Amino acid sequence: MPQHRDPHEQAQVALVLFHVGPYRAALEARHVLAMTDHPTALRTANAQSLLYAGSDPESPPSRWLTLRDAQTVSDNGGTWQLGVSGDFTLQQLPANTLYPLPKLLFPRRFSTALCGFTFDQQQLVLLLDARKLSP
Amino acid sequence: MSAEYPRDNPANDPPFATQTLEEALATHGDTETVVDVDEPTQQLVLFRLNGQRFALPGSAVSEILPSDQPVYYVPGLPNSTEGVLHLRGKIESVISLHHLLGLPSPEGASKGMILLVRAAGITSGVRIEQLDDVCEVAQSMLQAPPETLPGTLRPYVSALWQMDERQALALLDPEALFDAYQQGLG
């Protein structure tokens, strides 16, 4: 049976929010297959090294997000794990509070996964496209 | 009743004029060049970077934001990108032109205003150190950039305005600035 959305209802997007070093980031929840305390996949990567080349020492991941491997085209769908720091939270955020990356910054970003921004408790959150992340 | 100046007495001779009325009135005006209202003019936003005078076309500057406008740092972007700002439901980038123009970066935190610049379909904040003025300038006063202009500035300067004998101001081309930034310069 088709679902009809109330035109006044605010569209929501489910996100997994987490820390990357001193910064906050988020992935769309539908791309996150599991969240664990220990790495279990063969392929892993620290989110910090994927998002920016900083002079800060890398903080060791304390949580692992299991993502579908966008680079793998096999039917069984390989997975990999993204190491993040601190706690992660699942949140529904209004779609109109998710902002695209300003046009000028597209060619200059370290990671093509950086696709936008939102705010959580007045702190900037980096929105990441899970399909552009790979170990 | 006669309106003639009485000439029979030398003391009544009209004083020797050393200046015309026009000249006398002109000396009371300011020393700035009077712009013919019919002459085409261009609005300029005058500002300073590293103490040097620059301008952007007023048509490209949509807003002047105060220095306390919050700017959020974004990791994974070049040093010339200060971050992003949240303005009325939009996120805009904030860049510094120092690297692009070959100027030394200011020490300490940025304190100047932010010009919201729109060019080539792109909007971005540009941090300046000091806002000097927003004024109309006759287009005839804008000269082509001289050959002697430093090579680091030449790609981005569309005209030079000789404000007085000592001071010249470089009019920047916002499209050229954004294009260079996107190509990885600065």
Interface residues (C-beta under 8 A of the other chain):
Chain A: V20 G21 Y23 L51 Y52 A53 G54 N96 Y99 P100 L101 P102 K103 L104 L105 F106 P107 R108 R109 F110 S111 L114 G116 F117 F119 L124 L126
Chain B: Y72 Y73 V74 P75 G76 L77 P78 T81 V84 H86 G89 K90 I91 E92 S93 I95 G121 I122 T123 S124 F178 Y181 Q182 Q183 G184
